[in-house]
């Protein structure tokens, strides 16, 4: 594939004094506010916005940068019509050792060409095949939950389910005896993205992440020649046969990089979102019952899942959107400025690390009254009509809008369909779910929920 480069010079990070005119609080020397931001990012940025405004200077993971807050900032950064911001240089400081060259680590024309090559795996034909695999896997797992009523830890159960589903839909087969190693590798790689120590020193999270990356590279590397020889209808096989603009197969390294990123996105972010969905239904039994009634009214008694039936789950889709508002799967989106720009009345120099914060935007009370309350009716056509189009950005936007957006909704609706037909969900009195939000949200204790047959 033709090697492309950024179409603008890459400016080095500006000296700290170049950002001194922008209000903020950089915290402690060297480590800055890293631990405070990771511990409770929702509170961290809400307090700083109240104190300093919507353009905030901070030091997270060792670099002074800016957070641009609110829907207008989301639109500026995600749409980026002037090509001001590099996704590669933004995500790179977090992910370049463990998820290099994944789709969101590419910019501009190179990103467009790779995205076009990958998009073949998300067209209507392959999506129908994925739905059949998802339907079988989710039906079996939720039926097993029904057969074993009582307390359960949702997050680890969901993590195993989504890994199995990703293997079925993306790889076309179970991972097999390497399942535990693959899951632990991805876990270590994700944890490394926010490791305070950025070098892979012995005993560090970054070292574990780098080793996990090596295992994943070896695993996919063994599989690629086999897939190219025998073919298949799963995503991995489609990707192994994908071609660039010259008609040549993607390189083995490109396939590995894209597949590693897609598996992480389909596995970890979906685990987070489905766990949050279960939590919010258990905490809001009236909504759980309303969604169950919708599913049963469309089911017609035969339990068959079709794309048309999933499309008809309008209230369920609104509940999923509300879940993604309350617990966005990617709470923060980093970029790096390629040249000087102005936002919020501040001159911002080239090279500055900037970020937007969906978690902050999704809880702005002037946009979302009582933002911590679960209310799917926020997403009716009437309620959405006057809202800023970048007030809800769980899948990003612009050129980097999540390529698997429709796959994610299809999988989530299929899960809701089988879950609500099989079990009811309840939180025990006095139990309070606590979430760790970065890098991908997950409940600190695994989320204890009691299930019972419907």
N, C-alpha and C positions, 0 to 999 in steps of 0.2 A: 504494500500500500504506500502511496505517496506520503512522505513525511512533511507535515505542515507545522508551521510555527505561528506564534502570536503575531498579529499584524501591527503591533505597536511595541516600542521598546519597553522592557521590563525595568521599572524603577526600583531601586533598593528601598527597603523600609526607611521612612524619614526619621531623623533624630527626634527624640522625645520632645524637644523644645518646639518643633514644628507643629505639634498638636497642643501646646500649652494654652492656646487661646480657647480651646473647647472645654467646657466644664466636665468634671468627672472626679473620680476617686480611684487611684491606682493601687491602693492597698499597701501591702508589705513590700519591702525591697525584694527583688528577684522573683518571688513567687506571686507577687501582686495579690489579686483577689481570687485566685484560682479555686481554692478550697471552698470559699464562701459561695462562689458562683455555681460550682458543681453540686454543693449540698442542697441549695434551694434556688435555682435560677429564676423561678417565677417571682419570688419575693425580692431577689437580688436586683433584677432589672425594674421591677415596679417601684421599689424604693428610690432607685437612682433616677428614674424618669420623673418621679414626684419632686426630687430635689434639684435635678439639673436640666430637665427637659428631654426632648426626644432624640437628641444627639448627645451621646454620653461617651466620655473617655474612660477606659479601664485597662487593666493589665491582667490578662488571663493566659495561662500557660507561657508566661515569660515574655510576652510582647505587648507593648502599648498599642492599642487600636481603638476603634470606635464601634459602638453599637448604634445603628439607625433604627428607630422604633416607630411602629405604627404602619397602617396600610399604605400611606404615601411612600414610605421608605421601601416597603415590600415591592411596590410597583416599579419604583426607580431601579432597584437592583435586579429584580427578576426579569423585567422586560428588557432593560438595558439596550435601548435602540442605538445608542452611540458607542456601544462596545467599550464601556468604561471599566468593566469589572471582569476579572479573571476568576472563574470557578476553580480552575486547576491550581492556581496559586493561593486561593482561599482555603480549599479543602486539603491542599498538599501538606501543610504543616501538621495536620491531624492524621492524614491517611496515607501519605506517600510510602511509608515503610510496609504497610500491611494491605492496602487496597490500591496499588498504583495503577494508573491508566484505565481505571473503570470509567464508565460513560460520563459520570459527573466530574471526573478529573480531566476532562478534555474541554477545549474552548473553540468557539466560533466555527470556522469551516471544517476543522478536523472533527469537532463534536458532531456537526451536521452529517458528515459522511459516515461516521461510525454509527450514529443513531439510525440512519437510513438502512445500513446493513443489518442492524439488530431488529429493526421494526418488523421484518418478515416473520419473526417468531411470535408476534402479537397480532397477526391478522386473523380474520374470521375463522378460517379453516383450522389452524393450530389451536385457537382458543376453544373451539368445540371439543377438540381432543383433550385439552386440559380439563375442561369441565367434567368430562366423563371420569377422569382419574380423580379429580377432587371429590366428586359425588361419592364414589366408592369409599375413598379413605375417610371422609368426614362421617358418612353414614355408619361405618363400622365403629369408629371411635365414640361417637355420641351414644350409640346403642350400648357400648360397653359401660359408659358412664351411667346409663339408665339401669343397667344390671347390677351396679355396685353403688347404691345410694349411701349418702352420708357425707361427712366432710372430705374435702379434697383441696390440694394446693393447685390452683389454676395455672400459674405461670409455667412451672416445669412440665405439666401435662400439655399445655398449649405449645410449648417449645418443641416437645417431641412430635406433636401432631404436625406442626408447620414444617419441621424438617422432613417428616415422612411425605407430606404433601408436595414439598418442593422437589424431593427426590422422584416422586411419581410423575408429577407434571413436567418438571424441568429435565430430569435425567431419564425418565421412562422406565425406571426400575428402582427397587429398594437399594440403598447404599450397601447393605450387607454387613459383614463383620466389622467394617471400618466406621460404622455409624457413630459410635461413641467418640472415636478420634476426630472425625469430621466435625461433630458438634462442639467438642472442646476446642478445636482449632478456631472455628468461627467465633466462639465466645472469647477466646484470648485475643483474637484480632480486633474485635469491637472494643474490648476493654483498653487495648493499647492506644486507641485513637485519642483518649483523653488522659493518658498516663502523664503525671507531672514530670517524671524523668523521661526526656525525649530520646535518649540514647539507649540502645539495647544492652545495657550493662547487666551482669549476672544478678539474678534474683529480682529483676524489675518486671513490671507489666509489659513494657515494650519488648523485652527479651522474649517473654512468653508469646507475645503477638507475632514477632518475627519468626519464631519457630513454628507457630501455627500456620503462618503464611507458607512456609516451606513445605509443610505437610499437604496443604491444599494444592499448591503448585504441582507437587509430585502426583497427587491423586488425579487431577484433571489431565496432567500430561500423559499419564498412562492410558487414559480413556480416549483421547482425541483421535489417534490413528484408527482405533477400533470403530469409532462412530463414523469416520469418513469412509471406512470400507463397507460397513454393513447398513448405514443409513438409519432412519427412524423418524417418528413424528413428534418426538419430545423436543423441548426447547434446545437442549444441549446439541442434539443432532442437527437441528435447523441451524444453530450457530456455527457448528463445525463445517457446514456446507455454505455459509454466508460468504459473499464475495464483496470486494471493494469496487470503486468506480471504474477500475480497469478490467473487472471480471475475474480477478485473481482471488483465491481463497484467502480469508483472513489468516494472518500468521498464527502459529501455535501459541505464541505469547499473548497475542491480542485475544484469542479465544479464552485462554486461562484467566486473563485480567477481567474480561467482561463477565465470564461465568462466575468468578469469585464474587464480584460485586453484585450480580443479579441474585445469587444464592443468598448473600447477606441481606439484600433488600427484601427478598421474598420470604426470608426466614425470620430475621430478627425484628424488622419493623412490623411485620404482620403479627408475630407473636405478641408484641406490645399492644397493637391495636385491638386484637381479638380478646386479649386479657382485659383491657380496659372496657370493652363492650360487655363482657360477662360481669365485671364489677358493677358497672352502671345499671345493668338490668337487675342484678341482685339487690342493689341499693334503692331501686325505684320499681317496686313490684307492680304498680299500676301500669307503667309503661311496658314492663315485661308481658303483662297480660294482653295489652293492646296489640303488641307485635305478634304474640302467639295467635290471637284471633285473626290477624291479617294473613298469617301463613296458612292457617287451617282453612280459611275461606278460599284461598287460591289452590290449596292442595287437592281438593275434591276427593280426598280419601285414598288416593293411590300412592302418594308419597314420591312420585316421580319428579325429579328436578330437570327442568329445561331452561334454556336461556330466556324464553318468553315468560315463564313463570317468575324467574328471578327479576326480570325487568318490571314485572307488575308489583313488586314489593316496594311500593313508594314510601310508606311510613317507615319501613325497615331501613331504607336508604337514608331517610332523614335522620334516623337514630344513629346510623353509622357516621354520618357527617357531624352530628353533635358529639359523638365519641371522639372523633378526630379533632374537634375544636377543643374539647376539654383536655385531651391528652394527645397532642400532635406527635406523630411518630418521629419527626425530626424537629426538635424544639428550637434549633438555631441553625442558620445557614451562613457560612463564612464566604467572603470574597476578598480580593485584593484589588485596589484601584490601580489601573494602568496609566492613568494621567490625572492631572488636577481636575477637581470638580467642586461644585457648590451644592450644599443641601442644608435646609433649615437655617439659612443665613450665615453658614460657616464655610469658609474656604478650606478644602480638604486636599492635601497634597498627594501626588502620585506615590504609589508604594504603600499607602496606608492599608493596614488590615481592617476591613469593615465587615460587619455582620448584621443580618436582620434576625428578628426573633419572633417566629410564629407563636410561640407560647405566650409572649407578652401581648401580641395583637389579639389573640383568641380570648384573652381575658380582660380586654379593655371595657370597663363598665359603661362608657358612653356609646359603645357599639353593641355590646352584649349585656343588657341589664341583668343583674344577679348572675354574674358570669360563672360561678361555681355550680349553679343549678342546672340539672340535666333537663333540657326541654327541646326535643326534636322538632317541635313546631316552629322553631326559629328558622327552619329551612323550607317552609312553605313558600310558594311563589310570591305571595303578598308580603310576607315578612322579609324576604330577600330583596324586594324590589328597590328599596332606597339605600341599600347597604353598599359600601365601597367594595368593588370586585376583588380587591386584594385584602379584605378583612378576614378571609378564610383561605388559608394557603397550606393545608396539610401535605399537598403533593407538589409544592413549589409553584412555578409558573414560567411563562415565556419559553425560550428555547430549551431550558432544562426541566420543563414539566416532566414529572415522573413518567417514564415510558410504559411502566406496568400499571398505570392508573386503573384501566378497565379490568385488568387481571385481578388487581387487589379487591375492587368492588365485587367482582364475580365470586371470588373466593370467600369474601366476608359474607355475602348474601347466602351463598351455599351453606356456610357454617351456621348462620342464623336460622336458616330453614330447618336443618336437622336438629340443632340444639333445642329450638323451641318446641318441636314436635316430640322430643324425647324426655326432656327434664325441666323441672322448675329449679330456680336458683334462689338461695336465701343467704343473707349475712346474719351471723349470730349476734344477739344483742350486745352492745358495748364494743364490738369490733370496729376498728378504724383502719382502713387501708392507707398505707404510707408509700409514696412513690419516689423512686430515685429517677430523676428526669434525664440526666445526661449519661452517656451519649445517645442512648435510645431508652425511652421510659420503661421501667419495670418496677413491680412492687417489691419493696425491701424484704418482705417475709414470704414471698411466693403467692400471696393472696389466698386466704382461707375462705372457701365458699362451701355451703352445704347444698348438695343436689338431691333431688327426689324424682321418682318417675312421674310423668304427667298423667 
